[in-house]
Amino acid sequence: MTLRTGKTLSSLALGVVLATTALSGPLALSARAAGASDTDQERAARWQEIAKSIFGDRQIAPTDSLVKIEAPARALDAALVPITLTMPQAGQIKAVSLIIDDNPAPYAAKFEFGPAADPAELKLRVRVNNYTDMHAVVETQDGKLYEAKQFVKASGGCSAPMGMSDEEAMKGMGDMRMKFADTQPGKPVEATLMIRHPNFSGMQMNQVTRDYTPARYIDKLTVSAGDQKVFTMTGDISIASNPVINFAFKPDGKPIQVAASDNQGGHWQHSFNPPGATN
């Protein structure tokens, strides 16, 4: 995905991380100001900076009907925060972006939906590094942008250690599983995709060497039902380790194809047979 500013999602993430570290660049003020005691006005000003960096001068209107964010008010584990994006008017939705304002790389992910998608509900797990607003921005089929907001209390999710060595965390990297819910004729099928990948953030310290583990994360994920796309996800370091994504698709009797890649050149493909599928 190319942003209006000409930056990729990853380059924007890197720029914000550098701003956090060096306190320079367009988002340095945001990085320096972020904190649990920020006022609503400070958070709103920071969101305006981030939104402009991602979406340029496009207008983003608030909505309480096109998209909603469900998130815990206080996360039990800042490295594994469950998020549900609900889009009741699914037929109008072309794409949805999740932005975690006070994370070092705010732009967590963008999902672009294809003809086989039913984007009424999407679930994933993310890292949250600070008390922060989250924004879900949907693009409708007519090209307009709308956003919803949710405040979440969490701290340290991006730097939280894996609890194992880097080598252990990378064992089986790229392995995938998919579970399907019970189906009804003529109804979308709910699925849960699980991918083995550490999604290293670049902020986690290796517990053996005491050096920071280089960032390695899934940056693109494509799911197709037969010849039709369900969604393409462009991701970054805010997606939790071993990603789990719940989504729904319109079955056509053919296998589900999943292709994933990461920012270090890893590529993986898997095929899954939903109920009633034929090879």
C-alpha positions in Angstrom: 0.0 0.0 0.0 1.3 3.4 -0.9 0.1 6.3 1.3 -0.8 9.7 -0.2 2.4 11.0 1.2 4.3 8.5 -1.0 5.4 6.5 2.0 4.7 2.8 2.5 3.1 1.6 5.7 6.5 0.3 6.9 8.3 3.5 6.1 5.7 5.5 8.0 6.2 3.1 10.9 10.0 3.6 10.8 9.6 7.3 10.6 7.5 7.4 13.7 9.8 5.0 15.6 12.7 7.4 14.7 10.7 10.3 15.8 10.1 8.6 19.1 13.8 7.9 19.5 15.3 11.1 18.2 12.5 13.5 18.8 12.7 14.8 15.3 10.5 14.8 12.2 6.8 15.6 11.8 5.5 13.3 14.5 8.2 14.0 17.1 5.8 16.2 19.1 3.3 13.5 19.1 5.8 10.9 20.4 7.1 13.3 23.1 3.6 14.2 24.3 2.0 10.8 24.5 1.1 9.8 28.0 -1.6 8.6 30.4 -2.3 12.2 31.6 -2.8 13.7 28.2 -5.9 15.8 27.7 -8.6 15.1 25.1 -7.4 18.2 23.2 -3.8 16.8 23.1 -5.0 13.5 21.9 -7.2 15.1 19.2 -4.3 17.2 18.0 -2.0 14.2 17.8 -4.7 12.3 15.8 -4.9 15.2 13.3 -1.2 14.9 12.7 -1.3 11.1 12.3 -4.4 11.3 10.0 -2.7 13.8 7.8 0.4 11.7 7.5 -1.6 8.7 6.4 -4.6 10.1 4.5 -3.2 13.5 3.4 -5.9 16.1 3.0 -8.8 13.7 2.6 -11.7 14.5 4.9 -12.5 11.9 7.6 -16.1 12.2 9.0 -17.0 10.6 12.4 -19.5 7.7 12.3 -21.4 5.6 14.8 -23.0 3.4 12.1 -20.4 2.4 9.5 -17.7 1.1 11.9 -17.3 0.4 15.6 -14.3 -0.6 17.7 -14.7 -3.1 20.6 -11.7 -3.2 22.9 -11.1 -3.7 26.6 -11.1 -0.5 28.5 -8.0 -1.8 30.4 -6.0 -4.5 28.6 -5.1 -7.6 30.7 -2.1 -8.1 28.4 -0.8 -5.1 26.5 1.0 -7.4 24.0 -2.2 -9.3 23.2 -5.1 -6.9 23.1 -8.2 -8.3 21.4 -9.9 -5.9 18.9 -13.2 -6.3 17.1 -14.1 -4.1 14.2 -17.9 -4.2 13.5 -19.1 -2.8 10.1 -22.9 -3.3 10.0 -23.3 -1.9 6.5 -20.8 -4.4 5.1 -21.8 -3.9 1.5 -20.7 -0.3 1.6 -17.2 -1.0 3.0 -14.2 -1.1 0.6 -11.4 -1.1 3.3 -10.7 -0.5 6.9 -7.5 0.8 8.6 -6.7 0.4 12.3 -4.5 3.2 13.8 -3.2 3.0 17.4 -2.4 6.6 18.0 0.3 6.4 20.6 2.1 3.3 19.4 5.6 3.9 18.0 4.2 2.8 14.6 0.6 4.0 14.8 -0.6 2.5 11.5 -1.3 -1.1 12.7 -3.0 -2.6 9.6 -5.1 -2.0 6.6 -7.6 -4.5 5.3 -8.8 -4.2 1.7 -11.9 -6.3 1.0 -12.6 -8.3 -2.2 -15.8 -9.6 -3.7 -15.7 -12.8 -1.6 -15.5 -10.9 1.7 -18.3 -10.3 4.2 -16.7 -7.5 6.3 -19.4 -7.2 8.9 -17.0 -8.2 11.6 -13.3 -8.5 11.9 -11.2 -9.6 14.9 -7.5 -9.4 15.5 -5.0 -9.0 18.4 -2.6 -6.0 18.7 0.1 -4.6 20.8 -0.6 -1.4 22.7 2.3 0.6 24.1 0.6 3.4 26.0 -2.7 4.7 27.1 -4.1 5.7 23.7 -7.0 6.4 21.4 -7.5 3.8 18.6 -9.1 4.8 15.4 -10.8 2.6 12.8 -11.1 4.4 9.5 -13.3 2.9 6.8 -13.3 3.7 3.1 -16.7 3.3 1.5 -17.3 2.1 -2.0 -17.7 5.7 -3.1 -14.2 6.7 -1.8 -15.3 8.5 1.3 -13.6 8.1 4.7 -15.3 7.7 8.1 -13.8 7.0 11.5 -14.7 5.7 15.0 -12.6 6.0 18.1 -12.0 3.9 21.3 -9.7 4.7 24.3 -7.7 1.8 25.7 -5.5 1.7 28.8 -2.4 -0.4 28.3 1.3 0.0 28.6 4.5 -1.6 27.2 2.9 -4.0 24.6 5.4 -3.2 21.9 8.5 -3.9 24.0 7.1 -6.8 26.0 9.4 -9.9 25.7 8.2 -13.1 24.1 9.0 -15.2 27.1 11.3 -17.4 25.1 14.4 -17.2 23.0 14.3 -15.8 19.5 15.1 -19.2 18.1 12.2 -20.8 19.9 9.9 -17.9 18.8 10.8 -18.5 15.1 10.3 -22.3 15.2 7.6 -23.3 12.7 7.5 -19.8 11.3 4.9 -19.6 8.6 2.8 -22.5 9.7 -0.9 -21.8 9.5 -4.2 -23.3 10.7 -7.7 -22.3 9.9 -10.9 -23.2 11.8 -14.4 -22.8 10.3 -17.6 -22.2 12.2 -20.8 -24.2 11.5 -22.2 -23.1 8.2 -25.8 -22.5 6.9 -26.7 -22.6 3.2 -26.5 -19.2 1.6 -24.8 -17.6 4.6 -21.2 -16.3 4.9 -18.8 -18.7 6.6 -16.9 -17.5 9.7 -13.3 -18.5 9.8 -10.3 -18.1 12.2 -6.8 -17.9 10.7 -3.8 -18.6 12.9 -0.3 -17.9 11.7 2.9 -18.9 13.4 5.2 -15.9 13.3 6.9 -13.9 16.1 6.1 -10.5 14.6 9.1 -9.0 16.3 8.6 -5.3 16.8 12.2 -4.2 16.9 11.7 -3.0 20.5 12.0 -6.3 22.3 15.3 -7.3 24.0 16.8 -10.7 23.4 16.8 -12.2 26.9 20.1 -14.1 26.1 22.2 -11.5 24.3 20.6 -8.4 25.8 20.5 -6.9 22.3 17.3 -5.7 20.6 15.9 -8.3 18.2 15.5 -6.8 14.7 12.0 -6.1 13.6 10.5 -9.0 11.6 6.7 -9.0 11.0 4.1 -10.0 8.5 3.7 -7.1 6.2 1.2 -8.6 3.7 -1.5 -11.3 3.9 -3.8 -12.2 1.1 -6.8 -14.5 1.6 -8.8 -15.8 -1.4 -11.9 -18.0 -1.8 -11.3 -19.8 -5.1 -10.5 -17.1 -7.7 -12.0 -14.2 -5.6 -10.2 -12.2 -3.0 -11.5 -12.1 0.5 -9.1 -9.5 1.8 -5.5 -8.3 1.6 -4.0 -7.1 4.9 -1.0 -4.8 5.0 0.5 -5.0 8.5 3.2 -3.6 10.7 4.7 -4.1 14.2 1.5 -3.4 16.1 0.1 -6.7 15.1 0.6 -9.2 18.0 2.9 -12.2 17.7 1.4 -15.3 16.2 -1.4 -13.4 14.5 -5.0 -14.6 14.8 -7.6 -13.1 12.5 -11.3 -13.8 12.5 -13.2 -13.0 9.4 -16.1 -14.1 7.2 -16.3 -15.0 3.5 -18.8 -16.0 0.9 -18.2 -19.6 0.0 -18.1 -20.8 -3.6 -17.3 -24.5 -2.9 -13.5 -24.0 -3.5 -10.6 -24.1 -1.1 -9.4 -21.0 0.8 -5.9 -19.8 -0.3 -3.7 -17.9 2.1 -0.4 -16.2 1.1 1.7 -14.4 3.6 5.0 -12.5 3.5 7.2 -10.6 6.0 9.5 -7.7 5.8 12.6 -9.9 5.8 11.6 -11.7 2.6 9.8 -14.7 4.1 6.9 -16.2 2.0 4.4 -18.8 2.9 1.3 -20.3 1.2 -1.4 -22.6 2.5 -4.7 -24.0 1.3 -7.7 -24.9 3.5 -10.9 -26.7 2.7 -14.0 -25.2 4.2 -17.1 -27.3 4.8 -18.5 -28.4 1.4 -15.4 -27.4 -0.6 -14.2 -29.5 -3.5 -10.6 -29.5 -4.8 
